[in-house]
């Protein structure tokens, strides 16, 4: 056919390696800039790998954090009571929440059923009392 051979895997590997180099370069630049400004934290996100790590250079120290993203990594940073946490979605945790919700709904529905029965019983006795004229 006259076309040169092209390796799909080779092209994908090269693009992936270039992307990794870009991300690492961005993180190192952000950290270097932050250290020069003597800040305590760097918070980044989106295309990067989620992490929280301490960086020490000489007498300078900072915490580098990357939230990753909610689309690809399913990760998020949270700041509560002066503490940073990194959470990653785990389907097992979600199933546990769904099961708990299901149990709560079952319990609530059972309670509604019991209350309804008691109301019906009470209404029955009130109607019986009214018929007797009491």
Secondary structure, DSSP 4 states (H G I P E B T S, - for coil): --PPP--HHHHHHHHHHHHHHHHHHHHHHHHHHHHHTT-SEEEE-SSSPPEEEEEEETTEEEEEEE---TTTT-EEEEEETTEEEEEE--HHHHHHHHHHHHHHHHHHHHHHHHHHHHHHHHHHHHHHHHHHT-
